[in-house]
Amino acid sequence: MGVAMGVAGAALLSIGSMGLQNQIKLVAIDLLDRPNWYKEKVYPPNQVPALEHNGKVIGESLDLIRK
């Protein structure tokens, strides 16, 4: 049986493969009921995943993988 995974899942796997899992705080977001603070304070397009580093937010999965 295969596992379907979007690009967001690939970004999460990349974090682990780069050994960054202990340096990143993951926050679970209910995709069907996203909290207002996420869009207002983290990533205005309201998409996941998003990574904030040095005051800059990166929200495109492929950009996260490339970093």
C-alpha positions as a Markdown table, in Angstrom:
| # | Residue | x | y | z |
|---|---|---|---|---|
| 1 | Met | 0.0 | 0.0 | 0.0 |
| 2 | Gly | 1.4 | 3.4 | -1.0 |
| 3 | Val | 1.1 | 6.6 | 1.0 |
| 4 | Ala | -0.1 | 9.7 | -0.8 |
| 5 | Met | 1.9 | 12.8 | 0.2 |
| 6 | Gly | 1.6 | 16.3 | -1.0 |
| 7 | Val | 4.5 | 18.7 | -1.5 |
| 8 | Ala | 4.0 | 19.9 | 2.1 |
| 9 | Gly | 4.8 | 16.4 | 3.3 |
| 10 | Ala | 7.9 | 16.4 | 1.1 |
| 11 | Ala | 9.0 | 19.6 | 2.9 |
| 12 | Leu | 8.6 | 17.9 | 6.2 |
| 13 | Leu | 10.7 | 14.9 | 5.1 |
| 14 | Ser | 13.4 | 17.2 | 3.8 |
| 15 | Ile | 13.6 | 18.9 | 7.2 |
| 16 | Gly | 14.4 | 15.4 | 8.7 |
| 17 | Ser | 16.8 | 14.5 | 6.0 |
| 18 | Met | 18.8 | 17.7 | 6.6 |
| 19 | Gly | 19.0 | 17.0 | 10.3 |
| 20 | Leu | 17.0 | 20.1 | 11.2 |
| 21 | Gln | 14.1 | 18.4 | 13.1 |
| 22 | Asn | 15.5 | 19.5 | 16.5 |
| 23 | Gln | 16.0 | 23.1 | 15.4 |
| 24 | Ile | 12.4 | 23.7 | 14.1 |
| 25 | Lys | 9.3 | 24.0 | 16.1 |
| 26 | Leu | 6.3 | 22.4 | 14.4 |
| 27 | Val | 2.9 | 23.8 | 15.0 |
| 28 | Ala | -0.1 | 21.6 | 14.1 |
| 29 | Ile | -2.7 | 23.5 | 12.1 |
| 30 | Asp | -6.2 | 22.2 | 11.5 |
| 31 | Leu | -6.4 | 22.6 | 7.7 |
| 32 | Leu | -10.2 | 22.6 | 7.7 |
| 33 | Asp | -10.4 | 25.3 | 10.5 |
| 34 | Arg | -7.2 | 27.3 | 10.4 |
| 35 | Pro | -6.8 | 29.8 | 13.2 |
| 36 | Asn | -7.0 | 33.5 | 12.4 |
| 37 | Trp | -3.6 | 34.1 | 13.9 |
| 38 | Tyr | -2.0 | 31.9 | 11.3 |
| 39 | Lys | -3.1 | 34.1 | 8.4 |
| 40 | Glu | -2.6 | 37.4 | 10.3 |
| 41 | Lys | 0.7 | 36.7 | 11.9 |
| 42 | Val | 2.5 | 33.9 | 10.0 |
| 43 | Tyr | 1.6 | 33.6 | 6.3 |
| 44 | Pro | -1.1 | 35.9 | 4.8 |
| 45 | Pro | -1.8 | 33.5 | 1.8 |
| 46 | Asn | -3.0 | 31.1 | 4.6 |
| 47 | Gln | -1.2 | 28.1 | 3.1 |
| 48 | Val | 0.9 | 25.4 | 4.8 |
| 49 | Pro | 3.7 | 24.8 | 5.4 |
| 50 | Ala | 5.3 | 28.0 | 6.3 |
| 51 | Leu | 8.7 | 28.5 | 7.9 |
| 52 | Glu | 9.8 | 31.7 | 9.7 |
| 53 | His | 13.6 | 32.2 | 9.9 |
| 54 | Asn | 15.4 | 35.4 | 10.7 |
| 55 | Gly | 12.2 | 37.3 | 10.5 |
| 56 | Lys | 11.4 | 36.1 | 7.0 |
| 57 | Val | 8.5 | 33.8 | 6.2 |
| 58 | Ile | 8.9 | 31.2 | 3.4 |
| 59 | Gly | 5.6 | 29.6 | 2.5 |
| 60 | Glu | 6.1 | 27.7 | -0.7 |
| 61 | Ser | 6.9 | 24.0 | -0.1 |
| 62 | Leu | 9.4 | 23.8 | -3.0 |
| 63 | Asp | 11.2 | 26.9 | -1.7 |
| 64 | Leu | 11.5 | 25.2 | 1.7 |
| 65 | Ile | 13.0 | 22.2 | 0.1 |
| 66 | Arg | 15.6 | 24.2 | -1.8 |
| 67 | Lys | 16.8 | 26.2 | 1.2 |
